[in-house]
Amino acid sequence: MRFKPGKLDPELLAELLSRNVIRDERVIVRPAVGEDVCVIRFGDRCLVAKTDPITFATDSIGWYVVQVNANDLATAGARPRWFLVTVLLPEGKTDEALVRGIWEDLRRATESVGCSLCGGHTEVTVGLDRPILVGQMLGEVEPERLVDKTNARPGDRVLLTKGVPVEGTAIMARERREELLKRFPAELVERAARSLYDPGIGVVAEAMAACDAGGVHAMHDPTEGGLATGLWELARATGLGLRVEAERIPILEPGGTLCAHFGLDPLGVIASGALLICVEPRRAAAARKAVEACGVRCVDIGEMLPASEGITLVRGGRAMPMPTFPQDEITKLWAGDAAG
């Protein structure tokens, strides 16, 4: 069987990771399905590390790669400090303007999250039809402020920031701009393209604000596979079940309109820019208030449950299994399956 584009089957990944042996006891957060980062204890600090590629987007790819890696560090309560990047450029399509544009994106993005570009690798690569960037972000956090998903508990409220699909909206507008301009007003298309920056795909500020408010047991940023996949990953990493109210999930415009145009389910479209926060019930209101003080919308969409109760989506008062998206809905834009 050949795999389609998207994340590996989680059962296969779990099996492979189960064979992994880490003998260094300083590695306190280890690889697992739904786990965003690795954490290594160094004295009175924890080093938090993450690597993530950008493979869907081509426009503003340098901005994307910094933000998505910084986001994962923020879900552990860590501040991004040091960034490395591998830049793979397509043979026959790379010129100085492309390279300078990527570097300007990287410069602006690292400044925006307060980290430094410290190293990496660049090359023009045979067999690519577009640039691919792979980022590696390092940061640090005090052990007592580390947010470890295994600390989530039944009864925790599940908060969602901004809404969905922020990143998917920007990708649709930037990758299919000319097609969309034939169908929609230019203002709508440009607003969708600006979703990359407003409301933005970064979550560092709101993650730090939630941590400062206290009571946060786990955080997760839904990315490839959309919010639904992010919720599955959160449940898998915490070892719990969860229940989410579909009507409480903000579907942001114009993203909802563009999803309808292309025939995509917003819950399965790449969702960077949103943040899931598991917080003890008595601190949920304070966490929401802290996030909203950053100018970021924050809503309560459900609760964590014992694992035996499963992972459910309640729509119109009816509970059903959370939908699954082995492939991100956004891939239909390139596979020829999108409506439009």
N, C-alpha and C positions, 0 to 999 in steps of 0.2 A: 504494500500500500504506500502510495506517495502522499506526503502531507501537502495541504494547501497553505497559502500564505497566512500568517497569523501566529499566535502563540502555540507552543507545543501542547499536546493533550496533557491536562494536569495530572492524570493518573500515571502516564509515562514519565513525566517529569518527577513526580513524587518517588517513583521506583528508582530512577537514576540517582536522585539525591540521597536516597536511603543507603546507597552503596558508598557514599562519600565519607571519608574518614578525616576528621580534624583532630589532631592530637594536642594542639596548643590550647590550653584551658583559658587563655586570655580572650579567645573568640567567644563572646557571650551571646551574640545573636548570629545564628548560623543559617545557611541557605535552606529555604523551605518554600513550598508553593504559597504565594500570597505575601511573602516576606519581601519588603522593599530594599533592605540594606543589610550589610554585615557590620557588626560592631565589635571592636577590639579594645580591651581594657588596657590603658597605659597609665599606671599610677592613679593620680587624682583626676584623670580625664578619660573619656571614651572617644576613640577614633571611629568615626562613622564613614563608611565607604559605599559607593554606588557606581554602577556603569549602566548606561542606557544608550541605544542608538536612535537616530532619526532616519526612518526609511520611507515614510509616506510623503512628507512635505519636501518641496524643493525651494520654494520662495521663503526667505528669512530663516533658512535652516539653522544658521548659527544661533539665532535667538531661541529657537525651539530646543536645541540640544542642551544649552545651559539651564534653561528653566526646568525642563523635565527631570534633569539630574538633581538640581537644587531642591525640587519639590520632594523627592524621595528622602533626602536628608532631613528635611523639615518634618516629615511624618514621624521621625524618631526623636524630635525635639532638638535636633542639632542645627547649628548655623553653618552654611556653606563657607569654606575658607579657600580651598585649593582645587583647581580644575585642570584636567588634562584632556586632550581631544585628539582622536585619530580622524584625519580628513582624507577620504577616498574620493577622487575626482574622476569623471568619465573621460576616457580617451576620445579625442576628436571633438569634444564639446567644451573643453576647458580653456579659458583665456584669462588674461590679467584682470578683466573687469569682474568675472565670476569670483576669482580668488580674493580680490580686494573687498567685494561685497560680503563674502562669508566672514572675513576677518573683522570688518566693521560691525557686523551682527554680533560676533563673539565679544568684541570689546564692549559694546553697549550692554550686552546681556550680563557679562561678568560684573560690570560696574553696578547694574541694577540689583544684584543679589549680594553684593559686597564680598565677592571672592576674587582670586587672582588666577589668571591663566599661567600655569607653571610649566607646561611642557606638552608633549604629544608626538604625533607623527603625521606627515603629509606625503601623498603620492598621487600620481595620475595612474589609474588602474584599468587594466584590460577587462572588458566584459560588462562594464557598468553603462547604464543609459541616463544616470542622474547622479548627483553627489550623494554620498552617504557619510554621515558624521557619527562617530561613537564617542560619547563623553564618559569621563571618569571623574566623579566629584568626591572630595574628601572634606570632612568637617569635624567638629568636636562638640562634646556636651559633657556636663558634669554627670557623674553616675546617678545622682539623685533626681536629675531632670530627664533622664533617658525615658522615652516612651516606648515600651515594649508591648507588642500586640498580645502576648500571652497573659498580660494583666487584665484584659477585658473580662467583664463579668456579666452574667445574666441580669437583665434589668437596666443595664446601661442604655442611655438614650443615644440614638444615632442621628447626628447632625450632618447636614450637607451644606457646603458653602456654594455661593453663586448660583449653580444650576448646571444643566447640560444642554447640548454638548459644546463647550467653549472652543476647544481645539478643533473639533470636527467642523464647526461653523467656519472658522478661518480657513481650514484646508479646502473646503468646498468652494468658497469664494475665490481663493487665490489660485487654485488649480483648474477651476472651470469658469473663470471670470467671463470670457467672451461668450460662452454659451448662456450664462445666466443673464448677461446684459441684454440679450435678445428677448428675454422673458420678463425680467423684473426691472424696476427703476434703478438707476445708477446709485442712488442714495442707499437703497437697501443692500446692494452688492458691496458697496464700499464700507457700510457699517458692519457687514458680516466679515469682511477682510480685516477690519480693525479689531475684531474680537481677540486677535492675537495679543493685543495690548490693552483693550478695554472691552470687557472686564479683565482680560489678560489670563494667560495660562500659568502664571506663577502663583504659588500658595504659601510662600515662606512667611509673609507678614501675618496672615491669618492663623497659620499654625503656631507661630510664636505667641500670638495674642491669646489663643486658646490655652496654651500651656501655662502662660502667666496667670490665667484665671483659676487654674487648679482643677483637679478632679478628672483630668483626661487620662484614660486608660489605654487608648489605642487610636491611631490615625492611619488613614490609607488614602492615596490619591488614585482614583480610577483613571486609567489611561487606555491602552489598547483593549478593545472589546467593550468599551463603554462602562457606564455606571453599573449595569447588571453584572458584568464580569468583575468589576471592582468589589461589588458586594459579595459575590462568591469567594473572591480572594480574601476578603476581610474575614469572612466566616471560617474559611479554611485555616488561615493563619492564627486565628484566636481559638480555634477548636470549639466554636459555639454555633448556634443557629441564629437566625434573625428574621424579623418581620418588618416589611416596609410598606407604607401606604402610597400607592402610585399617585393618587391625587395631590399628595403633598410635594411631589418632585417638581421643581420649577424647570419647565422646558423653555429655554431662553429663545427669544426672537432676535434676529431673523433665523436662527438655527432651525427652529421647528418648521418654518416655511420651506427652507432649503431641503430638509430631510424629506418632507412630503413630496417636493418636486422630484427628488432622485429616488423616492421609494425606500428610504432608509428608516429603520426604527431608532429614534433618538436614544433609547436606552442601550443600544449596542454600538454607538458611534464614539470614536476616540474622545475621551472626556477630560484631558488635562485642563487644569484650571479649577476643577471642583476638588473639594477635600471632604472626606468622610471622617467624622470625629466621634469616637465612643467616649461618653462622659457619664460619670455617676449621676443619677437623676437629680439629686439635690443641688448639683453644680451646673446643670444644663443651662439654666436661664443665664447664669453669670458668664458661661462660655459663649453663648449666643451674643450677649451684650458686648463682650470684649471683641469678638470678631466684627460685629457691626460697627464698633467704634473705629475700625480700620477702613470703613466705607465698603465693606463686603457683606452681601446678603448672606444670612445663615438661617436655615429652617430645620425643624425637628421632623424627620421623616419616618422614624420607627424606633425599634428597640432590639437589643441583643437578647437571645433566648437560650435555654439549654440546647445542646446539640440535637437532642432527640426530637425537638420540635421543627427541625428542618430550616430551610431557607425559602421564605415565601414572600410573594408580592400580593398585596390586597388591592384589588381593582373593583370599584363599584360595590364594595362590601363583600366581595367573594375572594377567598384566599386561593392562590394557585402557586405552583412552583415558580421560583424566579427564572425568567428566561435565560437561555445560554446563547453565547455567540462565539463559537469556536474560531470564526473569522470576524474581525472588525467589520462592521457595516460599511465603513469608508472604503474598503478595498473594492467594493462594487463600482466605484468610479473608474477604476483601471481595468476591471475584469469584463466590462461591457454589460454588467447586469443591472446598472442603475437605470431608473426610468428616465425622465428628462426628455 
